[in-house]
Amino acid sequence: MATREELSAFLAGVERRAFKQASFAVRDNDAAMDIVQEAMFKLADNYGGSRPAAEFPPLFTRILQNAIHDHFRRLKVRSTWITLFSALTPANDEDADPLETLEALTGTEQAESALDKVSRHQVVAIIEEEVARLPRRQREAFLLRYWEDLDVAETAASMGCSEGSVKTHCSRATHALAKALRARGITP
């Protein structure tokens, strides 16, 4: 059975990746933080003292995925109630559409214009193409450092090379990406 120290170490190690995963899924940093905290509490409460530490990664992944699904279920239920309550609009204003009175929260995908969405998707596709064109070691270093958010030492261990090599690969990758993106008209 896992000790408190093993549980704490696991949670500290998985925190950033879990937040990034939840943030990408729900596109709301506050909700993502709540989801990750909920998943961590469930792991600690239900399995912290009853399972070996080796079982934590798959358990936590499943708990996190369930918490994300629960978040979307709650949103669906809320939108159903909003729709039901919208039927209670005053009868004298027949042309009023309650959905038109609701405003999207600033910074959410719903508040983004169609042009912004298309533009963002195009830029992401171009960046993915350019990352795919990088040499294998540069791409590997770049993705581990900046996508997986590993530090230099972790990246070096993962790639089986020195920390200096990781820094060199990352530097070359970022310069190559910047040059390729500028050539395609994408600037910061």
CORCORZI-V12245 format. One record per pair of residues at least 12 apart in sequence whose C-alpha atoms are under 10 Angstrom apart, sorted by the first residue. I is the first residue (numbers start at 1). J is the second residue. Records with the same first field share a line. If there is no record, write none. Layout:
I=J / J
//
This chain:
1=47 / 48 / 49 / 50 / 51 / 52 / 53 / 54 / 55
2=47 / 48 / 49 / 50 / 51 / 52 / 53 / 54 / 55 / 56
3=48 / 49 / 50 / 51 / 52 / 53
4=44 / 48 / 49 / 53
6=48 / 52 / 53 / 54 / 56
7=40 / 43 / 44 / 47 / 48 / 49 / 52 / 53 / 56
8=44 / 48
9=53
10=53 / 54 / 56 / 57 / 60
11=40 / 41 / 43 / 44 / 56 / 57 / 60
14=36 / 40 / 57 / 60 / 61
15=33 / 36 / 37 / 40
16=36 / 148 / 149 / 150
17=36 / 147 / 148 / 149 / 150
18=32 / 33 / 35 / 36 / 37 / 39 / 40 / 60 / 61 / 64 / 65
19=31 / 32 / 33 / 34 / 35 / 36 / 37 / 64
20=32 / 33 / 36 / 147 / 148 / 149
21=36 / 64 / 65 / 68
22=34 / 35 / 36 / 64 / 65 / 67 / 68
23=35 / 36 / 68
25=65 / 68 / 69 / 72
26=68 / 69 / 71 / 72
27=107 / 108 / 109
28=107 / 108 / 109
31=68 / 71
32=67 / 68 / 71
34=67 / 71
35=63 / 64 / 65 / 66 / 67 / 68 / 69 / 70 / 71
36=60 / 63 / 64 / 65 / 67 / 68
37=64 / 67
38=63 / 64 / 67 / 68
39=59 / 60 / 61 / 62 / 63 / 64 / 65 / 66 / 67 / 68
40=60 / 63 / 64
41=63
42=60 / 63 / 64 / 67
43=56 / 59 / 60 / 61 / 62 / 63 / 64
44=56 / 60
47=59 / 60
82=98 / 99
83=98 / 99
85=98
86=98 / 99
123=181 / 184 / 185 / 186
126=180 / 181 / 184 / 186
127=177 / 178 / 180 / 181 / 186
130=173 / 176 / 177 / 178 / 180 / 181
131=143 / 173 / 174 / 176 / 177 / 180
133=176 / 177 / 180
134=172 / 173 / 174 / 176 / 177
135=169 / 172 / 173
136=169
137=159 / 165 / 166 / 169 / 170 / 173
138=165 / 166 / 167 / 168 / 169 / 170 / 171 / 172 / 173 / 174 / 176
139=169 / 170 / 172 / 173 / 174
140=155 / 158 / 159 / 166 / 169 / 170 / 173
141=155 / 156 / 158 / 159 / 165 / 166 / 167 / 168 / 169 / 170 / 171 / 173
142=155 / 166 / 167 / 169 / 170 / 171 / 172 / 173 / 174
143=155 / 170 / 173
144=156 / 158 / 159 / 166 / 170
145=166 / 167 / 170
146=170
151=163 / 166
152=164 / 165 / 166 / 167 / 170
153=166
154=166
155=167
//
